[in-house]
Amino acid sequence: MTAVSGATPDPSAAGRSTVPRGPKSASGRKWDPDSLTDLALQVFLERGYNATSMEDLARAAGTHKSNFYHHFPGGKKELLQRGLDRGLGGLAGVFEEPAANEGPALDRLQYVLRRAIEVEFDMLPEVALLLRVRGSGEVERWALDRRRDLTKRLTAIVEDAIAEGGIRDDLDAHLLARLLLGIETSMTDWLRRDGPLDAATIARMTLALAFEGLTPRS
């Protein structure tokens, strides 16, 4: 997968824009920060971040580069930052929900995994781009730090579940957390939001595999 690199993070400004809507494209479409970010994410995934120029983005939008710079003075680096922050914010928000912090640890763990799949389903381009981060630039290192924090938070829940007897105690909590995240995030390689399965069905099957295994119930 293609790594993304070279952007300078400004987490305090990520995901926000106070700039008014810019001029219309040649096709008559009026682009705003969200729709431009959506388009940029798709192009980054198709071409790779490093191989994408602002001219490529403008061509894909049927507009001029000035329309992008109107909303994103930092160019494609700012677009990358915004896209990554969307995905990271969505996943981090799961850990703040009441059901992720109340009740038996095993229930909390299953809730977090289920909700993470739902977030990924809704934010597939953002999460797919996040998984291509390799740490070669400041934005990448910032994103990797936040990814590691999510793994730590999941590991803590796994540790609680082991301590409570909800999960067998011969497994390493950190490795188990990474394996569970790996099952979930691998979906970006094949998941289609217009496919035959919805997020709830995919989440149910994933949790059944992770917690019940593949052997038939007796």
Order of alpha helices (4+ residues) and beta strands (2+ residues): alpha-alpha-alpha-alpha-alpha-alpha-alpha-alpha-alpha
